[in-house]
Amino acid sequence: TTLRRLEDFQIVNGGQTTASLHNARKKHKLPLGQTFVQAKISVVGNGADEDVLVRDISLYANSQNKVKKSDLGADGAFHRALETLSRETWTPDGRSKWFYERAEGQYGVAQQLAGNVYGGRQAFEREFPKSQRIKKTDVAKAVLAWQGSPEIASLGGEKCFQKFAGGIPEGFVPDEKYFKTLIAKLILFRATDAIVKEQGDTGYKANVIAYTLALMNVKTDNRMNLLSIWARQGVPERLRDLLDKLSRRVRKTICDTAAAGGITNVTEWGKKSACWEEVQKLPVDADAFLNAVGDPLAFPGGRGAGAIDVGEGE
């Protein structure tokens, strides 16, 4: 039987082979007329769960490289939509985009393919700067912290992602507003990371970052103007000062409550809901944080207030 046509096909577990063939043909101008590639074709019938099929093929057919659960969990409609949004949504100044790396190494592959044309790599890096590359495990940490689950965000990247992926409502597909507020959360997460590093004492950094963002959002009743952060593509200096002071208090509370309970492993204490209960007792000037963000209409691309999470899309 001769295969004459394929419709709506997807390559699963053949990324390296495909990239090698493309590189040989485009970069090295090698003839591929006599090249044969062994392939297994799976026909998806009516009623089949395509997401489950793709995940299982990736898991059971891959013997060359270790398959991470986070890669398998990123095959769903939510992550594919997030990937598409990241390729289409420009920052407010119209100069660059954020690159959501749905699969491990995706940024590097795209960068290499772009380099096959003259000036392509430089153009790619201008459009998608390395500083705006987004790992899915970073998304999980930022969103879970923002949703008030810093003890879960304090887990390792893979465990954190599994918790995050498991909490995405069935059928939920992110839109542009969700994507912009997500980037704002990542900007805040990274800014807090930098602030904590500047303090010098980087012990328990992952816990301090997650708890600081969670506490700020809980105390402001989820009213932080995330679209202002998106419009700025950065954090106002006043807000940085407040995050600096709050993170120092959060660190002290985590350490003090661990010591009071006779707990020597502070990092593990930060993964407990009891730790979060203690940190929430800290008083926070909500108005100071809300006023520090500013009005998004004062910046290019501003569209008014907004702060949504998975399941709260409009």
Helices and strands as residue ranges (DSSP letters): H 15-26, H 50-61, H 69-73, H 77-88, E 99-101, H 106-114, H 120-127, G 130-132, E 133-135, H 136-146, H 150-153, H 157-166, H 176-198, H 205-219, H 226-232, H 237-260, H 266-269, H 273-279, H 286-293, G 296-298
